[in-house]
Amino acid sequence: VQLQASGGGLVQAGGSLRLSCVASGGFTFDQYSIGWFRQAPGKEREGVACISSFDGSTHYADYVKGRFTISSDNAKNTVYLQMNGLKPEDTGVYYCAADGDRIKFVHHTVLGSYADFASWGQGTLVTVSS
């Protein structure tokens, strides 16, 4: 599975951005859970949001709940991350990831922790200025 992320940029605090991730190489939403992780400078990569392959349910880390929304366009094999109410602490490189182990994927996303998932995109930089 290959993942191509895009949509990052510079935005002021309180602003919005939408990230996109196009999946290819045999990806299907019923076989792979897919979502977003991020890495701030000097910090470990952490979970943000994901879509479970089991039932298409969405899951979020606590620090983005109510501000970020993950969605998908299954016909385009594309996942989006709508980010509203951005804060300076949301700054970092955002990575799209996918894995066939939905339990592990949702677990790490919600806990905000990193795991060595099967597929990672190249990352897109989000910078939120104060």
The first five atom37 places (N, CA, C, CB, O) and aatype in JSON, in Angstrom:
{
  "aatype": [19, 5, 10, 5, 0, 15, 7, 7, 7, 10, 19, 5, 0, 7, 7, 15, 10, 1, 10, 15, 4, 19, 0, 15, 7, 7, 13, 16, 13, 3, 5, 18, 15, 9, 7, 17, 13, 1, 5, 0, 14, 7, 11, 6, 1, 6, 7, 19, 0, 4, 9, 15, 15, 13, 3, 7, 15, 16, 8, 18, 0, 3, 18, 19, 11, 7, 1, 13, 16, 9, 15, 15, 3, 2, 0, 11, 2, 16, 19, 18, 10, 5, 12, 2, 7, 10, 11, 14, 6, 3, 16, 7, 19, 18, 18, 4, 0, 0, 3, 7, 3, 1, 9, 11, 13, 19, 8, 8, 16, 19, 10, 7, 15, 18, 0, 3, 13, 0, 15, 17, 7, 5, 7, 16, 10, 19, 16, 19, 15, 15],
  "atom_mask": [
    [1, 1, 1, 1, 1],
    [1, 1, 1, 1, 1],
    [1, 1, 1, 1, 1],
    [1, 1, 1, 1, 1],
    [1, 1, 1, 1, 1],
    [1, 1, 1, 1, 1],
    [1, 1, 1, 0, 1],
    [1, 1, 1, 0, 1],
    [1, 1, 1, 0, 1],
    [1, 1, 1, 1, 1],
    [1, 1, 1, 1, 1],
    [1, 1, 1, 1, 1],
    [1, 1, 1, 1, 1],
    [1, 1, 1, 0, 1],
    [1, 1, 1, 0, 1],
    [1, 1, 1, 1, 1],
    [1, 1, 1, 1, 1],
    [1, 1, 1, 1, 1],
    [1, 1, 1, 1, 1],
    [1, 1, 1, 1, 1],
    [1, 1, 1, 1, 1],
    [1, 1, 1, 1, 1],
    [1, 1, 1, 1, 1],
    [1, 1, 1, 1, 1],
    [1, 1, 1, 0, 1],
    [1, 1, 1, 0, 1],
    [1, 1, 1, 1, 1],
    [1, 1, 1, 1, 1],
    [1, 1, 1, 1, 1],
    [1, 1, 1, 1, 1],
    [1, 1, 1, 1, 1],
    [1, 1, 1, 1, 1],
    [1, 1, 1, 1, 1],
    [1, 1, 1, 1, 1],
    [1, 1, 1, 0, 1],
    [1, 1, 1, 1, 1],
    [1, 1, 1, 1, 1],
    [1, 1, 1, 1, 1],
    [1, 1, 1, 1, 1],
    [1, 1, 1, 1, 1],
    [1, 1, 1, 1, 1],
    [1, 1, 1, 0, 1],
    [1, 1, 1, 1, 1],
    [1, 1, 1, 1, 1],
    [1, 1, 1, 1, 1],
    [1, 1, 1, 1, 1],
    [1, 1, 1, 0, 1],
    [1, 1, 1, 1, 1],
    [1, 1, 1, 1, 1],
    [1, 1, 1, 1, 1],
    [1, 1, 1, 1, 1],
    [1, 1, 1, 1, 1],
    [1, 1, 1, 1, 1],
    [1, 1, 1, 1, 1],
    [1, 1, 1, 1, 1],
    [1, 1, 1, 0, 1],
    [1, 1, 1, 1, 1],
    [1, 1, 1, 1, 1],
    [1, 1, 1, 1, 1],
    [1, 1, 1, 1, 1],
    [1, 1, 1, 1, 1],
    [1, 1, 1, 1, 1],
    [1, 1, 1, 1, 1],
    [1, 1, 1, 1, 1],
    [1, 1, 1, 1, 1],
    [1, 1, 1, 0, 1],
    [1, 1, 1, 1, 1],
    [1, 1, 1, 1, 1],
    [1, 1, 1, 1, 1],
    [1, 1, 1, 1, 1],
    [1, 1, 1, 1, 1],
    [1, 1, 1, 1, 1],
    [1, 1, 1, 1, 1],
    [1, 1, 1, 1, 1],
    [1, 1, 1, 1, 1],
    [1, 1, 1, 1, 1],
    [1, 1, 1, 1, 1],
    [1, 1, 1, 1, 1],
    [1, 1, 1, 1, 1],
    [1, 1, 1, 1, 1],
    [1, 1, 1, 1, 1],
    [1, 1, 1, 1, 1],
    [1, 1, 1, 1, 1],
    [1, 1, 1, 1, 1],
    [1, 1, 1, 0, 1],
    [1, 1, 1, 1, 1],
    [1, 1, 1, 1, 1],
    [1, 1, 1, 1, 1],
    [1, 1, 1, 1, 1],
    [1, 1, 1, 1, 1],
    [1, 1, 1, 1, 1],
    [1, 1, 1, 0, 1],
    [1, 1, 1, 1, 1],
    [1, 1, 1, 1, 1],
    [1, 1, 1, 1, 1],
    [1, 1, 1, 1, 1],
    [1, 1, 1, 1, 1],
    [1, 1, 1, 1, 1],
    [1, 1, 1, 1, 1],
    [1, 1, 1, 0, 1],
    [1, 1, 1, 1, 1],
    [1, 1, 1, 1, 1],
    [1, 1, 1, 1, 1],
    [1, 1, 1, 1, 1],
    [1, 1, 1, 1, 1],
    [1, 1, 1, 1, 1],
    [1, 1, 1, 1, 1],
    [1, 1, 1, 1, 1],
    [1, 1, 1, 1, 1],
    [1, 1, 1, 1, 1],
    [1, 1, 1, 1, 1],
    [1, 1, 1, 0, 1],
    [1, 1, 1, 1, 1],
    [1, 1, 1, 1, 1],
    [1, 1, 1, 1, 1],
    [1, 1, 1, 1, 1],
    [1, 1, 1, 1, 1],
    [1, 1, 1, 1, 1],
    [1, 1, 1, 1, 1],
    [1, 1, 1, 1, 1],
    [1, 1, 1, 0, 1],
    [1, 1, 1, 1, 1],
    [1, 1, 1, 0, 1],
    [1, 1, 1, 1, 1],
    [1, 1, 1, 1, 1],
    [1, 1, 1, 1, 1],
    [1, 1, 1, 1, 1],
    [1, 1, 1, 1, 1],
    [1, 1, 1, 1, 1],
    [1, 1, 1, 1, 1]
  ],
  "atom_positions": [
    [[0.85, -1.19, 0.0], [0.0, 0.0, 0.0], [0.89, 1.23, 0.0], [-0.96, 0.01, 1.23], [1.84, 1.33, 0.77]],
    [[0.55, 2.18, -0.88], [1.27, 3.45, -0.93], [0.3, 4.56, -0.54], [1.87, 3.71, -2.34], [-0.88, 4.53, -0.88]],
    [[0.84, 5.54, 0.18], [0.03, 6.66, 0.67], [0.69, 7.96, 0.27], [-0.14, 6.59, 2.2], [1.9, 8.13, 0.4]],
    [[-0.12, 8.89, -0.23], [0.38, 10.19, -0.66], [-0.42, 11.27, 0.05], [0.29, 10.35, -2.21], [-1.6, 11.47, -0.22]],
    [[0.25, 11.98, 0.96], [-0.41, 13.03, 1.75], [-0.14, 14.4, 1.16], [0.06, 12.98, 3.2], [0.91, 14.64, 0.56]],
    [[-1.09, 15.29, 1.35], [-0.94, 16.67, 0.88], [-1.85, 17.59, 1.69], [-1.25, 16.78, -0.63], [-2.71, 17.13, 2.43]],
    [[-1.64, 18.9, 1.53], [-2.54, 19.87, 2.13], [-1.99, 20.67, 3.28], [0.0, 0.0, 0.0], [-2.68, 21.55, 3.8]],
    [[-0.78, 20.4, 3.69], [-0.21, 21.16, 4.79], [0.08, 22.6, 4.4], [0.0, 0.0, 0.0], [0.01, 22.96, 3.23]],
    [[0.42, 23.4, 5.39], [0.74, 24.8, 5.13], [0.87, 25.59, 6.4], [0.0, 0.0, 0.0], [0.9, 25.03, 7.5]],
    [[0.93, 26.9, 6.24], [1.06, 27.83, 7.36], [-0.29, 28.48, 7.61], [2.15, 28.9, 7.1], [-0.92, 28.99, 6.67]],
    [[-0.73, 28.48, 8.85], [-2.02, 29.06, 9.19], [-1.92, 29.73, 10.56], [-3.14, 27.99, 9.18], [-1.12, 29.31, 11.4]],
    [[-2.72, 30.74, 10.78], [-2.73, 31.39, 12.08], [-3.57, 30.58, 13.07], [-3.28, 32.82, 11.96], [-4.46, 29.82, 12.68]],
    [[-3.27, 30.76, 14.33], [-4.05, 30.1, 15.38], [-5.54, 30.42, 15.2], [-3.56, 30.53, 16.79], [-5.91, 31.56, 14.93]],
    [[-6.36, 29.39, 15.37], [-7.8, 29.55, 15.16], [-8.25, 29.25, 13.74], [0.0, 0.0, 0.0], [-9.44, 29.14, 13.48]],
    [[-7.3, 29.11, 12.84], [-7.62, 28.86, 11.44], [-7.87, 27.4, 11.14], [0.0, 0.0, 0.0], [-7.9, 26.56, 12.04]],
    [[-8.05, 27.1, 9.85], [-8.39, 25.74, 9.41], [-7.5, 25.3, 8.26], [-9.86, 25.67, 9.0], [-7.0, 26.11, 7.48]],
    [[-7.32, 23.99, 8.17], [-6.65, 23.36, 7.04], [-7.32, 22.02, 6.78], [-5.12, 23.2, 7.3], [-7.9, 21.43, 7.69]],
    [[-7.23, 21.55, 5.54], [-7.71, 20.2, 5.23], [-6.58, 19.41, 4.58], [-8.95, 20.25, 4.3], [-6.03, 19.81, 3.55]],
    [[-6.26, 18.3, 5.18], [-5.26, 17.39, 4.63], [-5.94, 16.29, 3.83], [-4.39, 16.8, 5.76], [-7.06, 15.88, 4.13]],
    [[-5.23, 15.81, 2.82], [-5.73, 14.71, 2.0], [-4.7, 13.6, 1.94], [-6.08, 15.19, 0.57], [-3.5, 13.86, 1.99]],
    [[-5.16, 12.37, 1.84], [-4.26, 11.22, 1.7], [-4.88, 10.27, 0.68], [-4.03, 10.49, 3.08], [-5.97, 9.74, 0.88]],
    [[-4.16, 10.05, -0.41], [-4.62, 9.13, -1.44], [-3.9, 7.8, -1.27], [-4.37, 9.72, -2.87], [-2.67, 7.75, -1.22]],
    [[-4.68, 6.73, -1.19], [-4.11, 5.39, -1.0], [-4.16, 4.6, -2.3], [-4.86, 4.64, 0.1], [-5.12, 4.71, -3.06]],
    [[-3.14, 3.81, -2.55], [-3.08, 2.98, -3.75], [-2.34, 1.69, -3.44], [-2.4, 3.74, -4.92], [-1.95, 1.44, -2.3]],
    [[-2.14, 0.87, -4.48], [-1.35, -0.34, -4.28], [-2.11, -1.45, -3.57], [0.0, 0.0, 0.0], [-1.53, -2.17, -2.76]],
    [[-3.39, -1.58, -3.87], [-4.16, -2.66, -3.28], [-4.95, -2.28, -2.04], [0.0, 0.0, 0.0], [-5.55, -3.14, -1.39]],
    [[-4.94, -1.0, -1.71], [-5.67, -0.55, -0.52], [-7.17, -0.65, -0.72], [-5.29, 0.89, -0.17], [-7.69, -0.29, -1.78]],
    [[-7.87, -1.16, 0.3], [-9.33, -1.08, 0.36], [-9.72, -0.72, 1.78], [-9.99, -2.42, -0.09], [-9.03, -1.1, 2.73]],
    [[-10.81, -0.01, 1.94], [-11.24, 0.45, 3.26], [-11.72, -0.72, 4.14], [-12.35, 1.49, 3.13], [-11.75, -0.58, 5.36]],
    [[-12.1, -1.83, 3.55], [-12.55, -2.94, 4.4], [-11.4, -3.86, 4.81], [-13.61, -3.73, 3.67], [-11.61, -4.77, 5.61]],
    [[-10.21, -3.65, 4.27], [-9.06, -4.45, 4.67], [-8.06, -3.69, 5.53], [-8.36, -4.97, 3.44], [-7.34, -4.29, 6.32]],
    [[-8.03, -2.36, 5.38], [-7.05, -1.55, 6.08], [-7.72, -0.45, 6.88], [-6.05, -0.95, 5.09], [-8.61, 0.24, 6.38]],
    [[-7.29, -0.29, 8.11], [-7.62, 0.93, 8.84], [-6.63, 1.99, 8.39], [-7.57, 0.71, 10.4], [-5.48, 1.69, 8.06]],
    [[-7.08, 3.24, 8.38], [-6.26, 4.32, 7.86], [-6.47, 5.56, 8.69], [-6.58, 4.6, 6.37], [-7.57, 5.8, 9.2]],
    [[-5.43, 6.36, 8.84], [-5.6, 7.56, 9.63], [-4.38, 8.45, 9.6], [0.0, 0.0, 0.0], [-3.51, 8.32, 8.73]],
    [[-4.34, 9.37, 10.56], [-3.31, 10.38, 10.62], [-2.56, 10.33, 11.94], [-3.91, 11.76, 10.41], [-3.14, 10.14, 13.01]],
    [[-1.26, 10.5, 11.82], [-0.37, 10.67, 12.96], [0.4, 11.96, 12.74], [0.6, 9.44, 13.14], [0.45, 12.47, 11.62]],
    [[1.0, 12.49, 13.78], [1.77, 13.72, 13.62], [3.0, 13.67, 14.51], [0.91, 14.95, 13.94], [3.07, 12.94, 15.5]],
    [[3.98, 14.48, 14.12], [5.22, 14.55, 14.89], [5.69, 15.98, 14.97], [6.31, 13.67, 14.26], [6.03, 16.6, 13.97]],
    [[5.7, 16.49, 16.19], [6.2, 17.83, 16.44], [7.71, 17.79, 16.6], [5.53, 18.45, 17.69], [8.27, 16.73, 16.92]],
    [[8.39, 18.9, 16.37], [9.85, 18.92, 16.51], [10.29, 18.46, 17.89], [10.38, 20.33, 16.24], [9.81, 18.96, 18.91]],
    [[11.19, 17.5, 17.93], [11.73, 17.01, 19.19], [10.82, 16.09, 19.97], [0.0, 0.0, 0.0], [11.13, 15.71, 21.1]],
    [[9.69, 15.71, 19.37], [8.74, 14.84, 20.08], [8.51, 13.56, 19.3], [7.39, 15.56, 20.3], [8.86, 13.46, 18.13]],
    [[7.92, 12.58, 19.95], [7.59, 11.33, 19.29], [6.33, 11.49, 18.44], [7.4, 10.22, 20.32], [5.49, 12.36, 18.67]],
    [[6.24, 10.62, 17.46], [5.05, 10.61, 16.61], [3.85, 10.17, 17.45], [5.26, 9.68, 15.38], [3.95, 9.27, 18.28]],
    [[2.7, 10.82, 17.21], [1.52, 10.51, 18.01], [0.29, 10.4, 17.13], [1.31, 11.57, 19.08], [0.22, 10.99, 16.06]],
    [[-0.68, 9.64, 17.61], [-1.91, 9.44, 16.87], [-2.79, 10.68, 16.86], [0.0, 0.0, 0.0], [-2.75, 11.48, 17.8]],
    [[-3.58, 10.82, 15.82], [-4.49, 11.95, 15.69], [-5.92, 11.44, 15.47], [-4.06, 12.88, 14.52], [-6.8, 11.69, 16.3]],
    [[-6.15, 10.74, 14.36], [-7.49, 10.27, 14.04], [-7.4, 9.11, 13.06], [-8.36, 11.41, 13.45], [-6.43, 9.0, 12.31]],
    [[-8.42, 8.25, 13.07], [-8.4, 7.12, 12.13], [-9.81, 6.64, 11.8], [-7.58, 5.97, 12.71], [-10.78, 6.98, 12.48]],
    [[-9.88, 5.85, 10.74], [-11.11, 5.18, 10.32], [-10.85, 3.68, 10.41], [-11.53, 5.6, 8.86], [-9.9, 3.16, 9.83]],
    [[-11.72, 2.99, 11.14], [-11.54, 1.56, 11.34], [-12.04, 0.78, 10.13], [-12.27, 1.1, 12.6], [-13.09, 1.1, 9.56]],
    [[-11.29, -0.25, 9.75], [-11.7, -1.12, 8.64], [-12.88, -1.99, 9.02], [-10.54, -1.99, 8.2], [-13.55, -2.53, 8.14]],
    [[-13.15, -2.14, 10.31], [-14.22, -3.05, 10.74], [-15.59, -2.54, 10.32], [-14.18, -3.23, 12.26], [-16.4, -3.28, 9.76]],
    [[-15.85, -1.23, 10.61], [-17.18, -0.7, 10.36], [-17.17, 0.73, 9.87], [-18.01, -0.79, 11.6], [-18.22, 1.37, 9.78]],
    [[-15.97, 1.25, 9.56], [-15.88, 2.63, 9.09], [-16.02, 3.65, 10.2], [0.0, 0.0, 0.0], [-16.16, 4.84, 9.92]],
    [[-15.99, 3.21, 11.45], [-16.12, 4.14, 12.57], [-14.87, 5.01, 12.66], [-16.34, 3.39, 13.89], [-13.78, 4.61, 12.25]],
    [[-15.04, 6.2, 13.19], [-13.93, 7.14, 13.33], [-13.51, 7.24, 14.8], [-14.31, 8.53, 12.79], [-14.33, 7.09, 15.71]],
    [[-12.24, 7.5, 15.01], [-11.68, 7.53, 16.35], [-10.66, 8.66, 16.43], [-11.03, 6.17, 16.73], [-9.95, 8.94, 15.46]],
    [[-10.6, 9.31, 17.59], [-9.76, 10.49, 17.75], [-8.97, 10.45, 19.05], [-10.6, 11.75, 17.7], [-9.42, 9.9, 20.05]],
    [[-7.78, 11.04, 19.01], [-7.06, 11.3, 20.24], [-7.75, 12.45, 20.96], [-5.56, 11.63, 19.95], [-8.33, 13.33, 20.32]],
    [[-7.69, 12.45, 22.27], [-8.43, 13.44, 23.06], [-8.07, 14.88, 22.68], [-8.16, 13.22, 24.53], [-8.93, 15.76, 22.7]],
    [[-6.81, 15.12, 22.35], [-6.37, 16.5, 22.15], [-6.86, 17.1, 20.83], [-4.87, 16.57, 22.19], [-6.63, 18.28, 20.58]],
    [[-7.54, 16.32, 19.98], [-8.09, 16.88, 18.75], [-9.61, 16.72, 18.68], [-7.45, 16.21, 17.55], [-10.23, 17.23, 17.75]],
    [[-10.2, 16.02, 19.64], [-11.65, 15.82, 19.61], [-12.39, 17.14, 19.61], [-12.1, 14.97, 20.8], [-12.05, 18.06, 20.35]],
    [[-13.4, 17.22, 18.77], [-14.19, 18.43, 18.68], [-13.61, 19.48, 17.75], [0.0, 0.0, 0.0], [-14.28, 20.46, 17.42]],
    [[-12.36, 19.3, 17.34], [-11.72, 20.27, 16.43], [-11.38, 19.65, 15.08], [-10.44, 20.83, 17.07], [-11.49, 20.31, 14.04]],
    [[-10.98, 18.4, 15.08], [-10.59, 17.71, 13.84], [-11.66, 16.7, 13.45], [-9.22, 16.99, 14.01], [-12.32, 16.11, 14.3]],
    [[-11.83, 16.52, 12.14], [-12.77, 15.53, 11.62], [-12.1, 14.73, 10.51], [-14.07, 16.22, 11.11], [-11.58, 15.3, 9.55]],
    [[-12.14, 13.42, 10.65], [-11.6, 12.55, 9.6], [-12.76, 12.0, 8.78], [-10.75, 11.39, 10.2], [-13.81, 11.65, 9.33]],
    [[-12.57, 11.94, 7.47], [-13.61, 11.44, 6.59], [-12.95, 10.76, 5.39], [-14.56, 12.59, 6.13], [-11.74, 10.82, 5.21]],
    [[-13.78, 10.12, 4.58], [-13.21, 9.42, 3.43], [-14.11, 9.52, 2.22], [-12.96, 7.96, 3.77], [-15.32, 9.71, 2.33]],
    [[-13.5, 9.4, 1.06], [-14.2, 9.26, -0.2], [-13.76, 7.9, -0.74], [-13.89, 10.46, -1.21], [-12.71, 7.79, -1.36]],
    [[-14.57, 6.88, -0.5], [-14.15, 5.53, -0.84], [-13.93, 5.33, -2.33], [-15.18, 4.55, -0.35], [-13.05, 4.56, -2.73]],
    [[-14.7, 6.02, -3.14], [-14.55, 5.88, -4.59], [-13.19, 6.4, -5.06], [-15.67, 6.63, -5.31], [-12.66, 5.96, -6.08]],
    [[-12.64, 7.34, -4.32], [-11.34, 7.93, -4.68], [-10.2, 7.38, -3.84], [-11.39, 9.45, -4.54], [-9.06, 7.79, -4.0]],
    [[-10.51, 6.43, -2.94], [-9.49, 5.9, -2.03], [-8.75, 7.03, -1.31], [-8.48, 5.03, -2.8], [-7.52, 7.0, -1.17]],
    [[-9.49, 8.0, -0.86], [-8.91, 9.2, -0.26], [-9.48, 9.43, 1.14], [-9.16, 10.44, -1.14], [-10.68, 9.27, 1.38]],
    [[-8.6, 9.79, 2.04], [-8.97, 10.14, 3.4], [-8.64, 11.61, 3.63], [-8.25, 9.23, 4.44], [-7.6, 12.1, 3.18]],
    [[-9.52, 12.3, 4.34], [-9.32, 13.72, 4.62], [-9.22, 13.94, 6.13], [-10.47, 14.56, 4.02], [-9.77, 13.18, 6.92]],
    [[-8.51, 14.99, 6.48], [-8.49, 15.43, 7.87], [-8.8, 16.92, 7.86], [-7.11, 15.13, 8.56], [-7.96, 17.74, 7.49]],
    [[-10.01, 17.26, 8.27], [-10.4, 18.66, 8.4], [-9.99, 19.14, 9.78], [-11.94, 18.84, 8.17], [-10.44, 18.59, 10.79]],
    [[-9.15, 20.14, 9.83], [-8.62, 20.64, 11.09], [-9.12, 22.06, 11.3], [-7.06, 20.58, 11.12], [-8.76, 22.97, 10.55]],
    [[-9.94, 22.25, 12.32], [-10.48, 23.57, 12.67], [-9.96, 23.98, 14.03], [-12.02, 23.56, 12.66], [-9.51, 23.14, 14.81]],
    [[-10.02, 25.25, 14.32], [-9.56, 25.73, 15.61], [-8.13, 25.36, 15.91], [0.0, 0.0, 0.0], [-7.8, 24.94, 17.02]],
    [[-7.27, 25.51, 14.91], [-5.89, 25.08, 15.07], [-5.16, 25.89, 16.14], [-5.15, 25.21, 13.75], [-5.39, 27.08, 16.31]],
    [[-4.29, 25.19, 16.85], [-3.5, 25.79, 17.92], [-2.0, 25.64, 17.58], [-3.82, 25.12, 19.31], [-1.64, 24.75, 16.81]],
    [[-1.16, 26.5, 18.13], [0.28, 26.35, 17.87], [0.8, 24.95, 18.21], [1.07, 27.38, 18.68], [1.72, 24.46, 17.55]],
    [[0.24, 24.31, 19.21], [0.69, 22.97, 19.58], [0.28, 21.89, 18.57], [0.15, 22.61, 20.93], [0.68, 20.73, 18.7]],
    [[-0.52, 22.26, 17.58], [-0.85, 21.32, 16.5], [0.24, 21.31, 15.42], [-2.21, 21.69, 15.88], [0.19, 20.51, 14.49]],
    [[1.21, 22.18, 15.55], [2.3, 22.25, 14.58], [3.07, 20.94, 14.53], [3.24, 23.4, 14.91], [3.38, 20.35, 15.56]],
    [[3.39, 20.51, 13.31], [4.18, 19.29, 13.14], [4.04, 18.74, 11.75], [0.0, 0.0, 0.0], [3.32, 19.29, 10.91]],
    [[4.72, 17.64, 11.5], [4.57, 16.92, 10.24], [3.46, 15.89, 10.43], [5.92, 16.24, 9.8], [3.5, 15.07, 11.36]],
    [[2.49, 15.93, 9.56], [1.35, 15.02, 9.62], [1.56, 13.9, 8.62], [0.02, 15.78, 9.34], [1.81, 14.12, 7.44]],
    [[1.43, 12.68, 9.12], [1.65, 11.49, 8.3], [0.35, 10.7, 8.17], [2.75, 10.6, 8.9], [-0.4, 10.53, 9.13]],
    [[0.1, 10.24, 6.97], [-0.97, 9.3, 6.75], [-0.42, 7.9, 6.95], [-1.58, 9.47, 5.33], [0.7, 7.6, 6.53]],
    [[-1.18, 7.03, 7.59], [-0.73, 5.66, 7.85], [-1.88, 4.69, 7.63], [-0.19, 5.53, 9.29], [-3.05, 5.05, 7.68]],
    [[-1.51, 3.43, 7.36], [-2.52, 2.39, 7.17], [-1.97, 1.06, 7.65], [-2.94, 2.3, 5.68], [-0.77, 0.81, 7.6]],
    [[-2.87, 0.21, 8.12], [-2.45, -1.11, 8.61], [-3.64, -2.05, 8.6], [-1.85, -1.02, 10.03], [-4.79, -1.63, 8.73]],
    [[-3.36, -3.33, 8.44], [-4.43, -4.33, 8.43], [-4.89, -4.74, 9.82], [0.0, 0.0, 0.0], [-5.94, -5.36, 9.96]],
    [[-4.12, -4.38, 10.85], [-4.48, -4.72, 12.23], [-5.32, -3.57, 12.8], [-3.2, -5.0, 13.1], [-4.76, -2.61, 13.34]],
    [[-6.62, -3.67, 12.7], [-7.47, -2.55, 13.08], [-7.45, -2.3, 14.58], [-8.89, -2.78, 12.62], [-7.55, -1.15, 15.01]],
    [[-7.33, -3.34, 15.38], [-7.33, -3.16, 16.84], [-6.1, -2.37, 17.26], [-7.38, -4.53, 17.56], [-6.19, -1.41, 18.02]],
    [[-4.96, -2.79, 16.76], [-3.71, -2.09, 17.07], [-3.76, -0.65, 16.56], [-2.5, -2.84, 16.44], [-3.3, 0.27, 17.24]],
    [[-4.31, -0.44, 15.36], [-4.32, 0.88, 14.76], [-5.2, 1.83, 15.57], [-4.81, 0.81, 13.31], [-4.78, 2.95, 15.88]],
    [[-6.41, 1.41, 15.9], [-7.31, 2.26, 16.68], [-6.74, 2.51, 18.07], [-8.72, 1.62, 16.78], [-6.81, 3.62, 18.58]],
    [[-6.18, 1.49, 18.67], [-5.6, 1.6, 20.01], [-4.55, 2.71, 20.06], [-4.97, 0.26, 20.44], [-4.6, 3.58, 20.93]],
    [[-3.62, 2.68, 19.16], [-2.53, 3.67, 19.17], [-3.01, 5.05, 18.76], [-1.39, 3.22, 18.25], [-2.5, 6.06, 19.25]],
    [[-3.98, 5.11, 17.88], [-4.53, 6.41, 17.5], [-5.17, 7.09, 18.69], [-5.55, 6.25, 16.37], [-4.86, 8.25, 18.98]],
    [[-6.04, 6.38, 19.39], [-6.77, 6.96, 20.51], [-5.84, 7.3, 21.67], [-7.87, 6.0, 20.98], [-6.01, 8.32, 22.33]],
    [[-4.88, 6.45, 21.92], [-3.92, 6.71, 23.0], [-2.93, 7.79, 22.63], [-3.18, 5.44, 23.36], [-2.25, 8.34, 23.49]],
    [[-2.84, 8.09, 21.34], [-1.88, 9.1, 20.91], [-0.46, 8.6, 20.91], [0.0, 0.0, 0.0], [0.46, 9.38, 21.15]],
    [[-0.26, 7.32, 20.65], [1.08, 6.75, 20.68], [1.49, 6.25, 19.3], [1.15, 5.6, 21.69], [0.67, 6.15, 18.38]],
    [[2.76, 5.94, 19.17], [3.31, 5.5, 17.89], [3.42, 3.98, 17.84], [4.69, 6.14, 17.66], [3.66, 3.32, 18.86]],
    [[3.24, 3.43, 16.64], [3.53, 2.01, 16.39], [4.04, 1.88, 14.97], [2.26, 1.11, 16.62], [3.77, 2.74, 14.13]],
    [[4.74, 0.83, 14.71], [5.35, 0.62, 13.4], [4.34, -0.01, 12.47], [6.61, -0.26, 13.51], [4.34, -1.23, 12.25]],
    [[3.47, 0.81, 11.91], [2.43, 0.31, 11.02], [2.99, -0.04, 9.65], [1.32, 1.33, 10.89], [4.11, 0.34, 9.3]],
    [[2.19, -0.77, 8.89], [2.66, -1.33, 7.63], [2.98, -0.28, 6.58], [1.64, -2.27, 7.08], [3.95, -0.42, 5.83]],
    [[2.18, 0.79, 6.52], [2.36, 1.78, 5.47], [2.32, 3.19, 6.04], [1.29, 1.62, 4.39], [1.5, 3.51, 6.89]],
    [[3.24, 4.01, 5.54], [3.3, 5.42, 5.92], [3.46, 6.28, 4.67], [4.47, 5.69, 6.92], [4.16, 5.91, 3.73]],
    [[2.78, 7.42, 4.69], [2.99, 8.4, 3.63], [4.22, 9.24, 3.94], [0.0, 0.0, 0.0], [4.88, 9.02, 4.95]],
    [[4.51, 10.19, 3.07], [5.74, 10.97, 3.2], [5.63, 12.12, 4.18], [6.14, 11.5, 1.86], [6.65, 12.71, 4.53]],
    [[4.45, 12.47, 4.63], [4.28, 13.55, 5.58], [4.05, 14.89, 4.92], [0.0, 0.0, 0.0], [4.57, 15.16, 3.84]],
    [[3.27, 15.71, 5.58], [3.01, 17.08, 5.12], [3.08, 18.0, 6.33], [1.62, 17.19, 4.4], [2.52, 17.69, 7.38]],
    [[3.77, 19.12, 6.17], [4.05, 20.01, 7.3], [2.9, 20.97, 7.55], [5.33, 20.79, 7.05], [2.42, 21.64, 6.64]],
    [[2.48, 21.02, 8.81], [1.47, 21.97, 9.27], [2.12, 22.89, 10.29], [0.21, 21.24, 9.87], [2.67, 22.43, 11.29]],
    [[2.06, 24.19, 10.03], [2.63, 25.16, 10.94], [1.54, 26.13, 11.37], [3.82, 25.92, 10.29], [0.9, 26.78, 10.53]],
    [[1.32, 26.21, 12.68], [0.29, 27.1, 13.22], [0.99, 28.21, 13.99], [-0.71, 26.33, 14.14], [1.67, 27.95, 14.99]],
    [[0.82, 29.44, 13.54], [1.47, 30.57, 14.19], [0.53, 31.18, 15.23], [1.88, 31.64, 13.15], [-0.69, 31.16, 15.09]],
    [[1.14, 31.72, 16.27], [0.34, 32.31, 17.37], [0.07, 33.77, 17.13], [1.05, 32.13, 18.71], [-0.59, 34.42, 17.94]]
  ]
}
